Structure formats: structure tokens, C-alpha cells
């Protein structure tokens, strides 16, 4: 890889790692302490969690406008600033209302930063390395989760507010690194309107179905895993250990491109959702067993990060001329799912119980993933699209075909 490719990978990994691995999921890690300090109900905690994903959705929707006016790097900078200000606001919040505002702003960081890298990588990186760089940038979330776990120990020995302040500092460092390493490319003009019968819309159906079940399963896990582990009578440090194991398990996602080539995107998507669903069942049955809690975290981390990397790669290859647009559509569908899921959980947990609800969600998501198996096979189309990169990339070596 050349220097510019490495710079994009480093800057993207840093920003995505903080925005997704820290800012987006810190609420779930600190939820038990937030509940204890402010005395919030299950429903209100769920509403705040859903609101953070609403901020994520708003960021996603604003990305195209900002890219068109200020360049492809601009949304990633805005996301970094949202991470700094939002996390600092949560850390200093005197009331639940202020905390909610900060959590929403912090959660929006993830919506700003992820999708632009599909366009940046397609423009800067040769076709041979695009899947690898996308997977590395996405896997930055695992590094962020490990960092979040370390910061979570501050909540145990000092205060949960110091965890959020640490996130604010990390977001500032990542934003500065991104500004230094990633070029601010001018957004390309939209292509001419396609025929309504364009086949790419049909090819988008499987990744969009996948996005729904994937985001539902992962949202539930990250929102409630920390509280479930603490509720089983485990020590306060168990939440931090859980998030550390999530990050370590997710490091396997660096090889997502090769995994997708071997299994095909559809079956890899089914596998990732099945892993997260299995982790929900193990978590629900763990009780006071720290071993089972950590096993569930490893399973969830593997499914979460492989699935996340797959979504970026899958949409980029289905719509190679507009990878950012395709990825954004999938993320919007996922964001809507993420908004609805915690509210539904918060309303139903008092009725059926948290353990039973986790198992029901796991079964529903695993069943939903199997719908992908009924979709038309796309392996040949996938391979053909992979070697047909847009002319704007300037790439000349197609490299190994990856599905």
C-alpha cells in the first residue's frame, strides 16, 4: 500500500474507532451508573438509548449535503467535533435532560463519520486493497471498544463521568489525526438518473434485509449487555471486561474480505447475525457466571464486527459507482431499526422480563437472517462487480476477486 492509502486507513480507523467503539456504545456501558444516579425507569432509559440512534440517523441524512458543499472529509470532522462536545456534555450533565442531549450529540458522531469512507476509499485506494482498507477502518470499532473498556474502569474506581470525559479527549485526538492523514476530496456530481428498472435496486434487497436484523440484534446487545452482567451479581468491573472481549472478538473482522470470498456475502451475513443472536441467548442464561458473560461477548464481537465490515464491503460492490450512497441507504435502514428497538425493549421488559426478552429477540433475528437464504444467489454478479471499479478510482490492478 502507498503512503496515502495507509494514511486514509489510519485516519479512518481512529475516527470510526472512537465514534463507534466509544461514543456510540458508552451509554450502554455506563447505563447502570446512570440509572443509579438519576433514578430513571426502564422506559426512559430506553427512550434515551433510542434518541442516541436518532442523532445517528440525523447525521447520516446530513452527510450528502455537507459532502457536496465542503468535501468528503468534512462530515468526518463534524462527527469528531460532535463526539468531543457530546461526550463532554454527558460528563458534566447536572440533569437527565442535559445528559440526554449530550448522549444524542455523541451518538450522532457515528452517523457523520462512517459512510464518507466508502467514497474516500473508492476514490483513493486501488481496487486490490479496497476491501481490506474498508475492513480495517470498520474494525477500528474493535480497538475503540477495548479503549472504552479501559475507560470504563474509571467508572468503577472513580466516576462514570470520567469515562465520558476520556471519550471526549479521544475524539479530539482522532479528529486531529484524521485532518492530518485524510485528503479532503471534492464530492463527485451525481450520475444521471438511472432507468427505474436498474438492476442495482434489486441487488440492494439482500443487504437491506440483512441491515434490519443485524442492527436489531446488535443494538439490543450493546444497550443491555452491561446492565445484564451487573444484574447477575457480578462485580462492577464485569462490564468493562465484557466490552474488552467484544473488541478482542471483533478483531477477526480484518479478514472479512477473505471470509466473504469463501462463503459469499449472503451466508456470511447469516453467520454474523447468528453469532450475535447466539450471544444474546448465552448472555440471557449466564446469570452470575462471568465465564458465560465473556463467552457471549466474544461471540457478539465476532458477529458484530464481521457483519459491520461486510455491510460496507457488500454495498460498495453492489453499487460500485456510488458506494457512499448505497452504504448510506443501508445505514439509514439500520438506524431506523436501532431507534425502534430500545423503545420496544423498554416497554416490554417490565411485562415479560429481561431474560425472556433477550431470548425472544435472538430467535426473531436469527429467523429474520434466514430470509436472506431465500434471496437469489449473487455470487457471480458480486465477482463481476468487484473487478469493475469506477473510473474515478484511477486503479489499474484489479487484484484478487473478492465476494
Secondary structure, DSSP 8 states (H G I E B T S, - for coil): --HHHHHHHHHHHHHHHHIIIIITTHHHHHHHHHHHHH---HHHHHHHHHHHHHHHHHHHHHHHHHHHHH-TTHHHHHHHHHHHHHHHHHHT-SSHHHHHHHHHHHHHHHHHHTTHHHHHHHHHS-HHHHHHHHHHHHHHHHHHHHHHHHHHHHHHHT-HHHHHHHHHHHHHHHHHHHHHHS-------------TT-THHHHHHHHHHHHHHHHHHHHHHHHHHHHHHHHTT--THHHHHHHHHHHHHHGGGGGHHHHHHHH-HHHHHHHHHHHHHHHHHHHHHHTT-HHHHHHHHHHHHHHHHHHHHHHHHHHHHHTGGGHHHHHHHHHHHHHHHHHHHHHHHHHHHHHH-HHHHHHHHHHHHHHHHHGGGGS---HHHHHHHHT---GGG------S---
